[in-house]
Amino acid sequence: LNAHTKTLSVPESTFLIVLTEMYGRKNRFTENDYKNIVDRIWLRKEEFSTLWNINNEQLLQSLIDKNPQKLEEIIQEIYLSYNGAGAKKDPSIIIDKNPFYYRFIKSIQKKHPQAKYILLVRDYRDRMVSLRKSKFSNQIANNLIKGIAWNKRNLQLFKMSNQSNTI
């Protein structure tokens, strides 16, 4: 998905959820809010800040200069500040892929109504076959519970599949 020159596919992170939960109801942002956002975007700072290669000072200055008053605009500015492998200037499409998002899909849909979704499903039986060859094969009962959770999650996603913003 990141191969096209106008498509930016960023590494997995959690700031979309964190910021949506913290600031989703806010409709006026101050310089102090921008500072807090830049300070809090990484729950696992060492892992993600290195992977994303974002210059926090530049991001903060960009937010201050542009003064966005919608959370969607702030989040887009964070995406556009991505400077890791495959970074693009002026992408038409930004892709934020994270399997964890299924837990927050209603919140994402409510707070980010312009978002579009690509639902990908891996057959859980493939994972079970892989695990049979690994040192975790003795945890079959635990993996069956995960399989039940997989099924429940996919039933939830299936309900989204007939929406016009979903593939």
N, C-alpha and C positions, 0 to 999 in steps of 0.2 A: 504493500500500500504506500510505502514511502518512496517508491522508485520514480514516480511522476514528479516533474519539476515544480508543479503547482500544488502538490500534496505534501503536507507535513504530518508525519506520524511520530508523535512524541513517545518517549519511554513511559512505562507504567509509573504512576505516582498516585497519591491520595488527596492532593490539595483541592481537586474539584469538589470532593465530598466535604472536606474540612471547611473550606470557605463557604460552600453552600449552606452547611449547617450553622456556621457562625454568623454569616452576613446575608443570608438569603432574604431576610425581611427588611434589610436596610436599603434606603433609597437616597441617602446623602452620605458621601464619603469625604473625609477630611484628610489632611496630610498625615495626621496621627494614625488614622485608619490604615493608610497606605504603609506606614512604617510597621504597624502591627502585622499586616498581611505579609509583607516581605519577611518579617522575622518568623512567621508561623507557617509558611507554605510547606516546609519540609518537616514531617514528623520524624523521619529517619534522616537527619541532616547529612551525615557523612556519606551515606549511600546515594541519596538522590541528588544532593547538590553537586557532587562530583559527576554523576552520570549526565545530569542536565547541563552542567557547565554554565550556569547562569551567574552573571555578575550582579549581586544583590544591589550594589550601589547604583548601577546603571538602570536596573529595573525600577528601583525606588524613584530615581530622577525622572524616568519615563512616565511613571504614574503621576508624579507631581506635575510634570509639564502638561500632560494630556488631560489630567483631572477627570477621569471617567467617573460617572455617577451611577452606573449600572454594574452590578456584579459580573454580568456576562462580558462587559468590556474590560474589566479588570482581569478576569480569567483569560481572555483572549490576549491581553498584553503579556501575561505570564507565558502563555504558549509561544508567542512571537519572540520572547526573550530567550527561548531555548537555543543553546549554542553547542549542543553535542553533535554526535555523528549523525549526518543526514539533515542538518539544519538547513532551512530554506529562507530566502528573502521573499516576502510578499506571497505566501501561499494562498490559494483560493479555498482550499479545504484543509482543516485541521482535524486530525484523528487522535483521539485519546482512548486508547484501548486498555481495559482493565477488567479482568474477570470478576473482581470484587464489586464492581458497580451494580451487579444484579441485586445486591442487598439494598440498594438505595434508589432503585429505578423510579419509583413514584416521586421521590423528592427531586431527582434529576429532571424528570419530565415536567414537573410543576415549576421549578425554578429556571429551567433552560428550555422553554417551549420551542425554540428554533432548532434544537438538536435533532439529528437524524441518527438512526441506529442500524448497525449491521449485526445480526445475531448469528454467531457461530456456535455450533454444537459438536463436541467430540463424543463419539460413542464411548461410554464409560467402560464397556466390556474390553476395549483396547487397553485401557489402563490396568484392568484386572489381569490381562494376559501378560503385560509388562511386569507387573508386580510379582507374578508367579515365579519369575526368574530371578527376583531380587532377594535381598536379605529380609525384606519386609513381608515375605509370603506367609509368615506365621501370624500376620495381623489381618487375616481374611475377614473376620467378623467386623473389625473396625472399618475395613474397606467396603463391606456390604452396607454398613450404615452410611458411609459416604456416598455410595451408589444410590441409596434411597433419597438422600439430600440432593444429589445430582438430578434425579428424576423430578423432584418437587420444584427445584429451581428452573428446570427446563419447561415444566408445565406453566410456570409463571411467565417465562419469556415467550412461550407459544401464544399466550393471550395477546402479546404485543404484535405478533406477526402479521395481523391483518390491518394494521394501522398504516396510513399513507407515508409516514416518515420512517418506515422500517422495512429492511430487506432481510 
